[in-house]
Each structure stands twice: as C-alpha cells, then as structure tokens.
Amino acid sequence: MTSTIDPRTEREQWLAERANYLGATDTASHLGKGFSSPLGVYNDKKGIANPEPDEDARFRMDVGNALEPLLGEYFTKETGINLVRVPTLYHPDYPFIGANLDFLSADGKAVVETKTYGIGRHHEFGDEGTDDVPDGYHIQLTKQMGLAILNGYAVQGGFLYACSMGTQTRK
C-alpha cells in the first residue's frame, strides 16, 4: 500500500497524514537512536505540543530537506545509479507502519537515504565506503528497505549518502 501524497509538494497534508503512522525516523527514536525521544514521537502523533526545535536545529532540517534533490543528483553522478521518487510506503497488514524513502534506484533494487550533518558529528562516521554510520541511520534505512520489499520492490540493499555541511548554523 502506498500513499498518493507527495511530501515534497504537499507538505502540510503529508505532515497531517504522518501523524497516523510510525515512520523510519520514529522507529530510530523509539530505540533511543533518533533525534527525538519515544515521548516526543508520541506527543507528535497525538498532537501534544513538544518544545520547538531551536533555531539552529530547524535550520539544519530545512537545509537537509532543500539539499535532498541535489544529493540525489550527486549520488547518480558518482555511482551511475539512476534514482526515482516513490510515495509513502505502508506495511500491507499494519498501516500504522510507514516510511518515506528519499529515493529508490530506478531498477527498484536499492533504497537511497540522503543526509547532511554538521562538523560536530564527523566522529560518528567511519571512512568513506564503510558502514560506520550512526545507528539511527542504519535503523531508518533497514525499515525503509523492509517496507519497500513488502510493497513489491526487488530491494537487495541500501545506500546512505551523507554530506558534511560544516557547522550547520545560521551564524
């Protein structure tokens, strides 16, 4: 089952729909490896006010979202793997489980998750080409791959394409 809402063009509608399912980033947060807490995810889903992210955190999220298409282009340029966008994917039996993939390879065999990160997180990453990345990213990508398979894609693996963005502050 997929959604017809495109989070890139129908953001408000997508955010409202997202309250109805546990996404890949929510799963990482539930396991203590995400950017929120289990209580923060619960509050988001129930519409209970959470403290707003600080100005720098909001800026980092906005920059990451804005750079997603560019990172997809660079991934294709570096790997030769063409990418496509797919709608929100849901578990066929448990529709409260969902995920938004950044990209899927055009042949449907790989999920590609793009990330930007600041200089303060360099220590969380290993050498280029290794799988030494923050646990939350592994969790997120694993859930996305599983849901892609359950939705009929022939996924055999995934890529995390990350780009350092310096300090990622507005100053």
N, C-alpha and C positions, 0 to 999 in steps of 0.2 A: 504494500500500500504506500502510495506517495501523496504528497500534498501538491496542490497546484499554486500555492502561494510562493512567490519568489521573494526571499528575504532581502534581496539586493534592490528591488524596486518597490516593494510593498511592505516597508519596514514596520509600520505601526500594526498592520494586520498580522504580520508574522510574529511580532512580539506578543500580541494577544493570543495567538494560536500556541506559541511556545509555552505559555503557562499551562497547557494541557498535557505536556509530555516531558519526560526526563531526557534531556539531550546528553550528548557526549561530554560536554564540559561539566554538566551537572553531575554526571557519574564520577568524574575525577574529583569533584568537590566532595561528594558523599564519601569517597575513600580517603579523604584528607590530603589529596594531591592536587587540588584545583585552586582557583583564585577566590573561591567563596568557601563558606562552611556549610555543613548539612543544614543548619538552621537558616542560613542565608538563602539557600536554594528553596527550602520550604516556604519561607516568607515571600520569596519572589513568586512562587506558584500560587500562593494563597492571596496575593495582592496586599500583603502586610508590608508596611514601609520598612525598608532597610536604610541604613545610613548611605547617602550617596557616595560614590567613589570620589576621592579627592580630585582636584583639577588635573593633576599630572596623570592619574590613572585613567580618567575619562579621555584625556588627550592620547594616551597610548592605545586605548581601544579604538578611538576614531582613526588614528594613523594606520593601525593594523588593518582595519576594515577597508580603508581607502587604498591601501597598497596591495590588497589581495589580488586584483586582476593583473597588476604589474608583476607580482611574484609568480603568478601562473604563467605569464609570458616568458619570464626568465627561465623558469623550470623547463618549459618546452624548448627554448633556445639551447639550454645546456644539455638536455637529455635526448632531444628529438622525439619525446613522447607528447603527442597532442592531447589536450585536455578539453573536457566538456563540463558543463554545469548540470546538476541534476536537482530535482525538487527535494524537499524534506522527505526522508525515508522513515518509515514506521515499521515496527515489528508486526508481522501479519496476524499474530494471535494476541498481542498485548499492545494495543495502540497508544498506551501511555509511555511507551519506549520509542524514542525517535532520535534522529540526528540530522544535522545539516552538514553535508560534505562541502569543503571548499571546491574540490574538483574531483572528477573521475577521469581516468585515462580514456581516450576515445574508444579503445577496444574493450573497455569495461573490466580490465584485469587489475587495476590498481587505484586505490584511493590516494589522493594527494592533499595533505593538510599544510597550509602555509602559516608561518608565524613570524612576527617581528619581536625582537627582545632588546632590552637595554644592556648597557655595558655591565651593570651590576649582576647580570645573570650569566655572563660568559662562563663562570666556573661550573655551571650546571650542564654544559655541553662538552662532549669529547671532541676528538679530532674529526674533521670533515669526513663523511662516509661511514662513520661508526654509528652504532645505535645508542650511543651515550647521550641521551636527551632526558629532560625532566620526566619523571614518572607520569605526571598528569598528561603529557602529550602521548605517551605510549597508551595509556588508558583510553584517551579520546580516539586515537586512530584505530585501536583494536575494536572498539564499539562500532565505529563507522564502517569498518571492513565487514564485521558480522552482519550489520543491518543491510549493507549492500548485497551480500550473498543471499540473505533471506528475501531480498527484493528482486532476485533473479539475475544479478550481475555475476560475472565469472571472476570475481576478485581473487587474486592469488597473493596479494601483498599490498603494502602501502609505503608512501614516502612522506617524510616530514621535511619540508623545505623551509628552513629558517634563515632569517636575515637580521644581523645586528644593526641596530639603529642608534648607536651612541648612547647618550643619556636618556633619551626619550622624555625630555621635559620641555616645557614651553620657554624656558629661560635661556 
